């Protein structure tokens, strides 16, 4: 559907990022990339670090992404990363 869910998530994500950490989970990698690039500009303007856990990232790149104030990732990516970290 439209952009309503994306825009509705901006304020809570930034608020959580300002108070610790925020994980924004999308349904696919395209939306995670789009939101990290587009909506992430607002967070970066406020001095927050924005990370993207993408499937093509190396382990070190994902570590940096997950340590950001606001992390964007697909539900599939979060699941795979969690299992990889727990089973390793």
N, C-alpha and C positions, 0 to 999 in steps of 0.2 A: 504494500500500500504506500502511502505518502511519506513525507518526512517528519510526521508528528512524533514518532517514537524517538528518532534521532535527536530532535530538538528538545524533547522532554527530558532526555537523559543528560543534557549538558550541565545543568545546574547541580544535580546530585553528584555527578562524576567529579566536577570541580570542587564541590564542597568536601567530598570524601578525600580527594587528592590533597586539599589544603590541610586536612586533619589526619593525614597518614598515607593511606594507599587506596586506590580505586581500580577495580577491574571491570571493564566494560566488555561484556561478551555478546558477540553478534552471531548470526546464523551461518555466515560464510566469510571466507577470507577477503573477498572483494569489499564487503561492508566494513570489515575491521580496518582495512587499508584506507578506504574512503573517509571513515570517521577519524582515524588517527591523523590523516593529512588535513582534512577540512575543519572538523570540530576541534582538533588538537591545537589549532592556531590560537583559539581563545585561551586555552590552558597555558600555552607557551607565553602568551602575552602577559599572563599573571605570574610568570616565573616558575611554572610547574614543568617537570620533565614528563614527556609523553613517550611511551614505548609501544611498539607493535610486535607481537609475537606471531611471526609469519612462518609458514611451513618451510620456506626456503632458507630461513636463518640458521646459522650455526649455533652450537650449544652456547658459545660465549655471547653471541648476539642476543640470544633469548635470555640469558642471564641478565644482561644489561637492560633489555626490554622489561623484564619482570621486576627489576629494581626501580623502575621509573615511578613517579607519583601517580600517573594514570596509565593503565595498560589496556590496549585494545587487542582483542584476540577473538577468533571464532570458537564456538563451543567445541568443535572437533579438535582444534589445536590445544585448547586448555586440557581436554581429556587426555590426549596423547602425551602432552608434556607431563601431566601429573603421573600417569602410569609409568612413563619412562623414568621419571625421577624416583618413584617409589619402588620400582622393580630393579633398579640398577644397583 
